[in-house]
């Protein structure tokens, strides 16, 4: 097997790595930032090679979403939504409207649940941030879990409540 050192001062990485289009995207809130790794064979060994590494995206706890070669994720502890080119790491845009949020992708859009309990629908486009709607205060603060969507129903929760919204 192979190993890639991705260490920060707190010795934790909360966001799940994302494997897509032959690249492994990793990110952490503290010092390492974000990177895209190519996993290649060198003789009889498998070796991770950074394609790029940048400080422009430091995810806190939410797993990034990749759509059509672009990474969408919340940057930093305070949070602002960012879009990065997966192949270069270039930031296409950033916007603080959503705050620190967990994301899911649905039909060319992102559903963003902020840690403060606000729910937003955002167009997933590298051209720029475009909010399509919001429901503020639908949950209480510390809504840290990722939303889940099944058969047209959106499930969201905070520390004390679980809610099902019928989106059909």
N, C-alpha and C positions, 0 to 999 in steps of 0.2 A: 504494500500500500504506500501511500504518500502522505506527507505532512506539509502544512503551510503555517508558519508562525503568524498569528494574528492576535497580538497581545496588547492590552491596555492596562492602565494603572489599577483598575478594579478587578482585573482578571475575569471579565464577563463579556459575553456577546449575546444579546437577547434576541436579535432579529435572526430569523431562519435564513440560511443561504438559499439562493435561487439558481437552479440549473436551467439554462435555456440557450438554444442556438449554439451549442458547443462551448459556452462560457459559464463559469461559476461566479455569480455576483455575491459579494460579501460586504457587510457594512456593520459598523459598531458606533455607539454614541461617542466614545472617547477616542483618543489619539489615532487609531489606525485610519479612521474615515471610511472610505469605500474603495473597492477594487474589483476588477474583472479578471478572472484567472482562466488561462487556457490550460487544460490538462493534456499533456502530450507524452508520447512514448519516446524515450531515449535509450536505445538498445533494449535491454531487458527490464528497464525501470520506467515507472510512470512518474512524471514530474509536473508539479504545478508551476506555471510561468505567468507572472503578472502581465496582462496586456496594458493595463493602466492602474494607477492608484492615486486617489485625490482626497483632499480634505473637504470637498464641497458638499458631501452628503455624509452625515453621521446619524444613522438611525438609532432610535432609543429602544423601543420594544416591539414595534410593529414590523412585520415582514414586508419588504418592498414588493411592488407589483410590476411585472414587465409585460408591456403590450406593444407589439409591432416594433421591437427593437429599442423601446424607451422605458426607462425605469421611473416609477412614480413612488415616492416615499416621503415621510415626514423627517425633516432635518432637526436635530438637536432636542434638548430637553424642553425648550419653550415651544418649538415646533413651527415650521412652515413647510408647506407642501412644495416639493421640487420635482422637476422632470429632468432626467439626464439621458444622454445618448449612451446606450449600453456599449457600443463599440469604441467610443472615445472618452467617455466620462464627462464630456462637455455638458454644463448646465444649460438647458434650453430656457427654463423659466423658474421662478420661485414666487410664492404667494403665501401670505400669513393668514388668510381668511380662515382656513380650516383648523389652525392650531395643531397641537400634537394629536395625530389621528391614526386609527387603524383603518386599513383600506381593503376593499374587495373590488374586483372588476366585473362589470355587467354591461354587455352590449355596447362597447365603446365608451363606457363611462366608469367613473370611480364612485363608489359609495364610501364616504368618509365619516366615521364616527369619532368625534373628538373625545379626549379624555374628560372634558367638561360636560359630556352628554349631548352635544349638538350633532345633528345628522345633516349631511350635505350630499348633493349629487353634483359631480364635477365632470365635465367633458374630458376624456382622456385624449389629449392632443398635444404634440410637441410645439404647436404654433403659439400656445399661450394658455393661461388659466382662464377657464370660463365656468362660472357657477351656474347650474341649471335649476337649483332650488335648495331650500334649507328648512329644517324644523329645529328651532333652538330650544334647548332645555328639555328634550324628550326624555332624557335620563339624568341622573344625578352625577356629580363629579366622581372621578375614578372609574369611568367607563373605559377600561383598558382592554377588554376582550375584542377580538376581531368580529365584525358582523358575519353572519352566515345567511345564505340565500338558498332556499329549497322550494321548488314548485310555486314560485311567485310570492313566497312569504319570506320576509326579512326578519331574522332573529338578532336582537341586540340585548346587551346586558351591562349593568354596572355592578357594584359590590352587593346590592340588595335586591335588584329587580331584574327580571327577564321579560322582554317584551317581544311580541310577534306582530309585525305590520304586514297586512295583506297588500301587496303591490300590484295585484292583477287588476 
